[in-house]
Amino acid sequence: MNTETLSPAIAPRVRDAEVVHEYGPFDGADCIHGVSFDGTHVWAATGTALLALEPDSGKPVRTLAVPCDAGTAFDGTHLYQIAEARIDKIDPQTGKVLASIPSPGAGTDSGMAWAEGSLWVGQYRERRIHQVDPATGKVLRTIESDRFVTGVTWVDGQLWHGTDDGERSDIRRVDAGSGQVLEQLRMPAGMHVSGLEADGAGLFYAGGGRSGKVRAVRRPRA
């Protein structure tokens, strides 16, 4: 396993996050554990069910009754969902679990994303992001962070992740090789980030943890 270390370099660009929409809380869901986007719907992991949300209104349009304790990802065909110490591959139409692999943190995992044919899985208190083989669960490499890692997403070849320290959360872009922080979006006080996903256009969708909400955050352009 190749472990990349955080190296001091250029100071990151820091700005306040622009929250443009807020959805929820949702009936029967008191926490958002993970977030993904399939090109049509935002998926929110609530612990006992995945909710498919209409992105303009935030209205739930479908529910899959599956365990969903942490991050969620979409590979273009299937959903991947962390459930305790495993990652389930799920048919998004039926909710059927098609396969499972061990999660790298064995139950201490947080966010998850799909990119470059791999799953990218955050470990919260270990402050790490693992690149994982989706067929076997093998850890291919590890990126270190200097903050607790929550949600993880890739967009336009850029790796972003959410952070939380109990007081304040941010969304940060990091160098996928070194882990160096390149850019930070500071969330308003009291708004925490759990899951994180980009819509491929101009937004991030950020899970709001125990608020039970999902928030749309403007993604800055280069």
Backbone bond lengths (Angstrom), bond angles and torsions (degrees), N, CA, C in turn:
res aa  C-N    CA-C-N  psi(-1)  N-CA   C-N-CA  omega(-1)  CA-C   N-CA-C  phi
1 M - - - 1.463 - - 1.519 109.20 -
2 N 1.303 116.24 130.88 1.457 121.81 178.52 1.519 109.16 -94.12
3 T 1.319 117.22 120.15 1.459 121.77 179.14 1.510 109.44 -108.13
4 E 1.348 116.27 119.09 1.453 121.27 178.83 1.524 108.85 -90.70
5 T 1.326 117.77 142.41 1.456 121.61 -178.41 1.512 110.71 -108.09
6 L 1.326 114.56 150.44 1.461 121.62 178.64 1.524 108.90 -74.18
7 S 1.323 117.78 127.00 1.462 120.90 -178.61 1.522 109.60 -118.69
8 P 1.352 117.55 139.82 1.459 119.70 178.52 1.517 109.99 -68.20
9 A 1.324 116.20 138.29 1.460 119.81 -179.77 1.514 107.49 -156.87
10 I 1.320 116.43 -137.93 1.446 121.41 -178.78 1.525 110.14 -67.47
11 A 1.324 116.93 137.65 1.460 120.74 178.46 1.525 109.64 -63.34
12 P 1.332 117.70 138.93 1.465 119.65 -179.25 1.526 112.02 -69.95
13 R 1.329 115.24 154.89 1.457 119.86 172.14 1.523 107.82 -77.81
14 V 1.326 117.21 127.56 1.462 122.43 -176.51 1.520 109.25 -117.29
15 R 1.333 116.32 132.03 1.464 120.74 176.31 1.523 108.30 -148.95
16 D 1.319 116.43 164.82 1.452 121.10 177.93 1.527 109.96 -78.44
17 A 1.328 115.84 139.57 1.461 120.91 176.86 1.530 109.62 -70.84
18 E 1.337 115.62 142.61 1.465 121.28 176.89 1.525 108.42 -104.69
19 V 1.324 116.86 105.32 1.469 122.18 178.29 1.522 107.94 -84.79
20 V 1.333 117.01 118.16 1.467 120.13 -173.60 1.528 112.92 -105.66
21 H 1.342 118.07 -22.15 1.465 121.37 175.71 1.523 108.46 -144.43
22 E 1.308 115.16 154.50 1.457 121.46 175.07 1.522 107.88 -138.35
23 Y 1.326 116.83 126.32 1.460 122.07 -176.60 1.527 109.58 -118.24
24 G 1.342 115.36 142.97 1.456 119.43 177.42 1.523 111.53 91.81
25 P 1.348 116.50 -172.43 1.468 126.52 3.46 1.527 112.33 -68.44
26 F 1.339 115.34 165.76 1.451 122.53 -173.43 1.523 110.23 -110.79
27 D 1.321 115.75 146.68 1.461 120.84 -178.92 1.526 110.67 -55.12
28 G 1.324 115.50 129.94 1.460 120.95 176.51 1.511 114.59 77.79
29 A 1.327 117.92 5.64 1.466 121.34 -178.02 1.521 109.25 -127.20
30 D 1.330 116.73 114.36 1.462 119.57 -178.74 1.526 112.43 -105.57
31 C 1.343 117.28 5.20 1.454 120.20 179.72 1.525 109.36 -157.75
32 I 1.322 116.84 146.30 1.460 122.40 173.20 1.526 107.45 -110.17
33 H 1.330 115.95 119.82 1.467 121.42 -175.84 1.524 112.87 -98.38
34 G 1.322 117.23 -30.99 1.456 120.95 -177.19 1.509 110.41 -153.69
35 V 1.345 116.28 159.10 1.456 121.79 -178.70 1.525 108.69 -141.29
36 S 1.339 116.89 140.97 1.455 121.03 170.93 1.525 108.92 -144.78
37 F 1.339 115.91 177.14 1.462 121.92 -178.74 1.515 107.92 -145.24
38 D 1.342 116.88 129.43 1.465 120.40 -175.60 1.526 112.78 -104.91
39 G 1.320 116.94 12.64 1.451 121.53 -177.45 1.515 112.66 96.65
40 T 1.331 116.16 -19.66 1.461 121.81 178.49 1.520 111.43 -124.86
41 H 1.320 116.76 -46.79 1.459 122.32 -176.26 1.524 111.32 -120.25
42 V 1.319 114.71 149.05 1.456 122.71 168.26 1.528 107.20 -87.62
43 W 1.331 116.48 130.82 1.461 120.82 177.80 1.520 109.49 -104.41
44 A 1.320 115.91 131.88 1.458 121.13 -179.67 1.525 109.38 -123.59
45 A 1.327 116.11 125.48 1.461 122.37 178.97 1.523 108.95 -88.62
46 T 1.330 116.69 121.80 1.459 120.95 -174.13 1.524 113.72 -111.45
47 G 1.330 117.66 6.79 1.453 120.78 -179.29 1.509 112.21 107.37
48 T 1.337 115.73 -53.29 1.465 120.22 -179.66 1.517 113.04 -113.68
49 A 1.329 117.51 -7.29 1.461 120.59 -178.40 1.519 110.64 -157.72
50 L 1.340 114.55 148.74 1.453 122.10 169.85 1.521 108.63 -95.08
51 L 1.322 116.87 127.73 1.452 122.15 178.32 1.523 109.34 -104.49
52 A 1.331 116.91 131.24 1.461 121.85 171.78 1.523 107.32 -94.39
53 L 1.339 116.75 119.05 1.459 121.96 -174.77 1.519 110.05 -108.50
54 E 1.330 116.05 141.02 1.453 121.91 171.70 1.535 106.93 -74.05
55 P 1.344 118.65 122.32 1.467 119.29 -169.19 1.524 115.78 -68.49
56 D 1.323 118.94 -23.13 1.464 119.28 178.75 1.524 111.86 -77.12
57 S 1.334 115.39 -43.88 1.466 119.70 -175.65 1.519 113.62 -100.30
58 G 1.352 117.19 -22.05 1.452 120.47 -173.27 1.507 113.29 78.39
59 K 1.333 117.98 6.68 1.462 121.30 -178.77 1.529 110.95 -73.32
60 P 1.347 118.18 130.56 1.468 120.29 175.10 1.526 110.47 -67.24
61 V 1.336 115.86 130.44 1.463 120.55 179.87 1.527 112.12 -115.01
62 R 1.315 117.34 -12.75 1.458 121.02 177.73 1.515 109.95 -157.47
63 T 1.321 116.55 151.94 1.458 122.26 179.44 1.526 109.22 -133.15
64 L 1.330 116.13 131.66 1.460 121.90 173.17 1.527 107.76 -113.19
65 A 1.322 116.12 119.12 1.464 120.44 -178.01 1.527 109.42 -82.53
66 V 1.339 115.37 85.69 1.467 121.93 179.19 1.522 108.59 -134.77
67 P 1.333 117.81 150.40 1.466 119.30 175.10 1.520 109.88 -64.74
68 C 1.332 116.60 134.18 1.474 119.85 -177.36 1.524 108.72 -149.43
69 D 1.328 114.94 87.73 1.455 121.67 -170.86 1.525 114.31 -93.79
70 A 1.338 116.56 -11.62 1.464 118.79 -178.83 1.526 108.12 -155.45
71 G 1.358 117.71 -136.26 1.449 122.45 -168.63 1.519 115.66 -64.78
72 T 1.338 113.98 156.61 1.461 124.33 -179.71 1.522 108.12 -129.80
73 A 1.343 117.11 144.45 1.467 120.82 177.87 1.522 108.95 -144.11
74 F 1.340 115.34 161.48 1.463 121.99 179.50 1.517 108.13 -136.22
75 D 1.354 117.15 129.21 1.462 121.12 -175.57 1.520 113.95 -100.87
76 G 1.328 116.49 10.28 1.446 122.00 -175.88 1.506 112.84 103.07
77 T 1.339 116.23 -18.96 1.466 122.15 178.69 1.517 111.90 -133.24
78 H 1.312 116.37 -45.47 1.461 121.89 -174.32 1.527 111.25 -118.37
79 L 1.321 114.63 153.76 1.455 122.02 168.79 1.519 109.38 -89.79
80 Y 1.317 116.02 146.65 1.465 122.35 170.94 1.523 106.90 -120.13
81 Q 1.331 115.08 134.83 1.455 118.89 -173.92 1.526 110.73 -137.51
82 I 1.344 116.06 127.83 1.458 120.15 173.91 1.516 108.92 -76.16
83 A 1.334 115.02 126.52 1.464 122.24 178.04 1.526 107.03 -133.58
84 E 1.315 116.43 106.51 1.463 122.73 -174.62 1.526 109.89 54.54
85 A 1.333 119.08 -115.86 1.461 121.88 -174.72 1.521 112.75 -102.39
86 R 1.319 117.60 21.56 1.470 120.30 -179.84 1.526 109.92 -136.80
87 I 1.329 114.52 166.31 1.457 121.76 173.09 1.520 107.53 -119.14
88 D 1.321 116.84 120.02 1.465 122.53 -179.57 1.522 110.48 -95.04
89 K 1.318 116.08 137.64 1.461 123.03 171.25 1.522 106.99 -96.24
90 I 1.337 117.61 123.23 1.460 122.26 -166.30 1.518 111.14 -124.56
91 D 1.321 116.21 137.03 1.465 122.04 170.04 1.532 107.48 -73.91
92 P 1.338 118.60 116.33 1.476 119.47 -175.21 1.519 113.80 -70.67
93 Q 1.328 118.21 -13.34 1.454 120.38 178.63 1.530 111.77 -84.54
94 T 1.332 116.40 -37.90 1.465 120.33 -173.77 1.528 113.70 -110.18
95 G 1.339 117.36 -20.51 1.451 120.70 -173.75 1.514 113.37 81.84
96 K 1.331 118.00 3.30 1.464 120.97 -179.10 1.523 110.11 -70.36
97 V 1.342 115.76 134.83 1.462 121.46 175.45 1.517 108.19 -81.80
98 L 1.328 117.22 118.38 1.461 122.46 -174.98 1.519 112.65 -92.16
99 A 1.325 116.96 -28.66 1.466 121.86 -179.73 1.517 108.22 -165.11
100 S 1.325 116.10 162.44 1.465 121.14 177.28 1.521 109.53 -141.74
101 I 1.326 115.65 146.77 1.457 122.81 174.04 1.523 108.21 -131.04
102 P 1.340 118.57 157.80 1.466 118.86 176.07 1.523 110.84 -69.55
103 S 1.310 116.47 143.16 1.461 120.55 175.70 1.524 108.62 -81.02
104 P 1.335 118.10 147.78 1.468 119.55 -174.69 1.516 113.96 -64.90
105 G 1.335 116.98 -29.57 1.454 119.93 -177.94 1.514 114.07 -93.35
106 A 1.338 116.69 0.82 1.467 121.62 177.54 1.526 112.43 52.29
107 G 1.337 115.46 41.17 1.457 119.85 177.63 1.512 114.11 108.54
108 T 1.351 117.83 -3.45 1.468 120.75 178.03 1.526 111.17 -107.33
109 D 1.335 116.84 18.66 1.458 121.68 -175.24 1.527 110.97 -81.31
110 S 1.337 114.69 160.54 1.469 120.02 -179.28 1.520 109.19 -126.85
111 G 1.336 118.52 -103.75 1.456 121.29 -176.18 1.521 113.36 -79.84
112 M 1.345 114.79 168.39 1.463 119.41 179.18 1.522 109.12 -154.13
113 A 1.344 115.46 145.69 1.457 122.06 177.88 1.515 109.02 -142.26
114 W 1.337 115.43 164.63 1.460 122.49 174.23 1.527 108.24 -115.50
115 A 1.325 116.95 131.65 1.467 121.39 174.17 1.516 108.95 -165.83
116 E 1.320 116.16 145.53 1.464 122.84 174.18 1.520 112.29 55.01
117 G 1.337 116.40 35.32 1.455 120.49 178.40 1.514 115.31 74.76
118 S 1.339 116.77 10.17 1.462 121.69 -178.22 1.518 111.24 -127.93
119 L 1.318 115.11 159.93 1.456 121.61 166.36 1.528 108.15 -92.16
120 W 1.320 116.23 141.57 1.463 122.50 177.59 1.525 106.37 -118.58
121 V 1.318 116.15 113.64 1.465 122.23 -168.16 1.524 110.44 -118.02
122 G 1.323 115.91 125.04 1.457 120.55 176.80 1.515 111.48 -82.96
123 Q 1.328 115.35 146.48 1.464 122.56 168.86 1.519 106.95 -115.29
124 Y 1.310 115.48 117.64 1.464 121.73 -167.54 1.531 112.50 -59.05
125 R 1.316 117.42 -75.65 1.460 120.58 -173.60 1.528 112.83 -72.99
126 E 1.318 117.44 -21.35 1.463 120.52 177.57 1.526 112.01 -77.83
127 R 1.346 116.16 -10.74 1.468 122.05 175.69 1.527 111.52 57.97
128 R 1.330 115.01 51.66 1.458 120.42 -176.79 1.519 110.83 -137.99
129 I 1.337 114.85 157.42 1.461 122.43 168.33 1.514 107.17 -127.35
130 H 1.336 117.15 125.92 1.454 122.57 -178.85 1.525 110.26 -105.63
131 Q 1.317 116.65 136.91 1.461 121.63 166.68 1.524 106.91 -89.12
132 V 1.348 115.76 124.08 1.465 121.34 -169.20 1.529 110.16 -123.69
133 D 1.331 116.13 136.34 1.460 121.66 172.75 1.527 108.36 -68.90
134 P 1.340 119.16 119.50 1.463 120.33 -174.58 1.532 114.07 -71.11
135 A 1.322 117.01 -14.30 1.465 119.75 179.87 1.522 112.41 -88.81
136 T 1.341 116.61 -32.00 1.462 120.07 -173.08 1.526 114.50 -118.62
137 G 1.327 117.25 -21.23 1.459 120.62 -174.12 1.518 113.43 85.87
138 K 1.339 117.95 1.21 1.460 120.90 -179.67 1.523 110.39 -65.41
139 V 1.327 116.28 134.56 1.461 121.82 175.91 1.525 108.52 -80.07
140 L 1.326 116.13 120.83 1.452 121.84 -177.23 1.521 112.35 -89.72
141 R 1.313 117.16 -36.12 1.460 121.91 173.44 1.514 108.85 -164.50
142 T 1.323 115.19 167.44 1.459 121.31 -176.24 1.519 109.99 -134.84
143 I 1.332 115.83 135.50 1.462 122.95 176.32 1.526 107.83 -110.65
144 E 1.314 116.98 130.06 1.455 121.83 179.94 1.527 110.52 -89.99
145 S 1.333 116.23 145.98 1.458 122.81 174.06 1.518 108.83 -121.08
146 D 1.333 115.95 168.52 1.466 119.68 176.16 1.524 111.48 -107.58
147 R 1.332 117.03 9.29 1.465 121.74 177.86 1.520 108.86 -135.62
148 F 1.321 117.20 161.79 1.451 121.14 173.02 1.531 108.79 -59.29
149 V 1.320 117.30 129.46 1.459 122.54 -176.52 1.525 109.78 -92.93
150 T 1.334 116.51 127.45 1.466 120.20 175.60 1.531 107.92 -109.98
151 G 1.324 118.92 -109.12 1.456 120.78 -178.52 1.521 113.20 -71.08
152 V 1.352 115.21 156.54 1.463 122.01 179.88 1.527 108.20 -134.71
153 T 1.348 117.14 139.23 1.462 120.07 174.76 1.521 110.09 -152.44
154 W 1.329 115.64 153.32 1.456 123.78 171.02 1.516 108.60 -115.29
155 V 1.323 117.34 140.60 1.469 121.11 175.08 1.526 108.19 -155.78
156 D 1.332 116.19 131.99 1.461 122.04 179.87 1.525 112.17 52.01
157 G 1.333 115.66 40.04 1.454 120.26 178.97 1.512 114.97 73.77
158 Q 1.338 117.46 10.70 1.459 122.18 -178.92 1.529 110.12 -112.01
159 L 1.326 115.84 138.28 1.460 122.50 176.69 1.526 109.37 -97.39
160 W 1.329 115.83 123.38 1.461 123.02 176.84 1.527 108.82 -121.96
161 H 1.322 116.59 149.91 1.463 118.94 171.76 1.522 110.88 -146.81
162 G 1.326 114.82 154.64 1.447 121.41 175.69 1.514 110.30 -86.47
163 T 1.321 116.19 155.46 1.458 121.18 177.59 1.531 109.22 -131.48
164 D 1.315 114.26 164.13 1.457 119.81 175.75 1.518 107.77 -157.32
165 D 1.322 117.25 135.74 1.463 119.89 175.12 1.524 111.67 -126.37
166 G 1.352 115.50 15.65 1.454 120.01 -178.65 1.508 113.44 91.17
167 E 1.321 117.36 -23.88 1.456 122.09 -179.49 1.528 111.98 -110.72
168 R 1.337 115.18 -43.38 1.457 119.44 -173.35 1.525 109.35 -145.90
169 S 1.322 116.72 143.92 1.457 122.35 176.10 1.517 109.83 -113.99
170 D 1.324 115.54 153.86 1.446 119.57 168.55 1.518 109.70 -142.60
171 I 1.329 114.72 169.81 1.457 122.83 174.32 1.513 105.44 -117.18
172 R 1.337 116.80 124.67 1.450 118.56 -172.33 1.521 112.39 -130.20
173 R 1.316 115.13 143.98 1.461 122.02 173.51 1.518 107.96 -95.70
174 V 1.336 115.67 132.42 1.455 120.35 -177.28 1.523 110.29 -128.17
175 D 1.300 115.38 154.93 1.450 121.74 173.23 1.533 107.92 -70.70
176 A 1.331 116.51 123.18 1.460 120.10 -174.74 1.520 112.66 -70.49
177 G 1.320 117.57 -15.26 1.450 119.93 176.99 1.515 113.19 -87.66
178 S 1.342 115.87 -46.00 1.465 120.10 -173.03 1.519 113.87 -104.81
179 G 1.338 117.11 -19.93 1.457 119.84 -172.85 1.511 113.18 84.88
180 Q 1.330 117.66 -1.21 1.470 121.12 -179.71 1.527 110.91 -57.87
181 V 1.324 117.09 131.37 1.460 122.37 178.73 1.525 109.07 -75.03
182 L 1.331 115.90 125.59 1.462 121.67 -177.62 1.527 112.80 -106.35
183 E 1.331 116.14 -29.76 1.467 120.14 -174.35 1.522 108.52 -157.44
184 Q 1.335 117.17 143.85 1.457 122.31 179.63 1.520 110.61 -133.17
185 L 1.316 115.85 134.41 1.463 122.96 171.09 1.521 107.18 -111.11
186 R 1.307 117.83 113.27 1.464 121.89 -176.88 1.527 110.02 -84.53
187 M 1.318 115.93 120.02 1.462 120.00 177.48 1.526 109.95 -72.27
188 P 1.345 117.22 150.68 1.467 119.53 175.63 1.528 111.29 -57.89
189 A 1.309 115.98 151.94 1.464 121.16 179.35 1.526 110.07 -54.78
190 G 1.322 115.83 134.79 1.456 121.37 179.12 1.511 114.68 88.09
191 M 1.342 118.22 -9.10 1.457 121.40 177.86 1.523 109.17 -101.51
192 H 1.315 115.96 109.70 1.452 121.41 -177.95 1.522 110.18 -99.46
193 V 1.320 115.83 153.73 1.459 122.31 -179.84 1.518 109.14 -108.71
194 S 1.326 115.79 123.88 1.467 119.83 171.47 1.528 106.78 -105.07
195 G 1.330 119.60 -94.12 1.454 120.76 176.16 1.516 112.04 -73.49
196 L 1.353 115.18 160.37 1.463 120.49 179.48 1.516 109.20 -148.68
197 E 1.341 115.98 135.92 1.458 121.25 175.35 1.520 109.24 -152.23
198 A 1.340 116.73 143.78 1.455 122.27 173.85 1.518 109.31 -96.13
199 D 1.333 116.16 150.06 1.466 119.51 -179.68 1.527 112.18 -93.02
200 G 1.346 117.02 3.49 1.449 120.61 -179.43 1.512 113.23 81.60
201 A 1.309 117.43 -4.63 1.469 122.51 179.05 1.524 107.76 -117.19
202 G 1.331 117.56 -106.33 1.456 118.86 -174.13 1.500 115.87 -118.57
203 L 1.353 118.09 12.94 1.457 119.40 -173.58 1.525 112.57 -130.23
204 F 1.324 114.86 150.98 1.452 123.20 159.67 1.524 107.69 -103.51
205 Y 1.325 116.75 145.15 1.458 121.89 167.71 1.523 107.04 -107.29
206 A 1.326 116.08 122.31 1.457 122.03 -174.98 1.519 110.47 -119.23
207 G 1.321 116.24 123.09 1.450 119.85 172.76 1.514 110.50 -66.94
208 G 1.317 115.86 143.18 1.463 120.80 -176.13 1.505 114.21 -102.57
209 G 1.343 117.67 22.12 1.456 120.55 176.31 1.513 112.61 58.01
210 R 1.347 116.55 -129.85 1.467 121.12 -174.13 1.526 113.48 -73.95
211 S 1.308 118.22 -5.01 1.467 119.54 172.26 1.521 110.88 -69.36
212 G 1.341 116.69 -20.35 1.462 120.95 -177.18 1.519 113.11 73.35
213 K 1.335 117.11 14.34 1.459 121.18 -175.89 1.522 111.49 -111.22
214 V 1.329 115.03 158.70 1.457 122.89 168.19 1.520 107.20 -116.88
215 R 1.325 116.84 135.54 1.459 120.68 -178.19 1.522 110.29 -120.48
216 A 1.317 115.69 139.09 1.462 121.79 173.16 1.520 107.62 -94.52
217 V 1.318 116.52 126.15 1.454 123.62 -176.73 1.528 108.72 -119.46
218 R 1.315 116.97 132.90 1.454 121.10 -179.91 1.535 110.12 -63.91
219 R 1.332 116.35 128.51 1.457 120.57 175.38 1.519 109.97 -89.34
220 P 1.327 117.35 124.72 1.473 118.92 -177.52 1.522 111.52 -68.55
221 R 1.309 115.52 144.93 1.455 121.12 175.46 1.523 109.99 -87.08
222 A 1.316 115.06 154.32 1.471 119.35 178.86 1.526 108.59 -64.72
